[in-house]
């Protein structure tokens, strides 16, 4: 259960990071 929660949190974190990078790239372009 703990591993599943960690995986879910990791997924969300990666999505947030990707979204922030995408938005910053959009701003610079």
C-alpha positions in Angstrom: 0.0 0.0 0.0 2.8 2.4 0.9 4.6 1.7 -2.4 1.4 2.3 -4.4 0.9 5.7 -2.6 4.5 6.6 -3.3 4.1 5.7 -7.0 0.9 7.8 -7.2 2.7 10.7 -5.5 5.7 10.3 -7.9 3.4 10.3 -10.9 1.6 13.5 -9.7 5.0 15.2 -9.0 6.3 14.3 -12.5 3.1 15.7 -14.1 3.4 18.9 -12.0 7.1 19.3 -13.0 6.3 18.6 -16.7 3.4 21.1 -16.6 5.6 23.8 -15.0 8.3 23.2 -17.6 5.8 23.3 -20.4 4.3 26.6 -19.2 7.7 28.2 -18.8 8.7 27.1 -22.3 5.4 28.6 -23.6 6.2 31.9 -21.9 9.8 32.0 -23.4 8.4 31.3 -26.9 
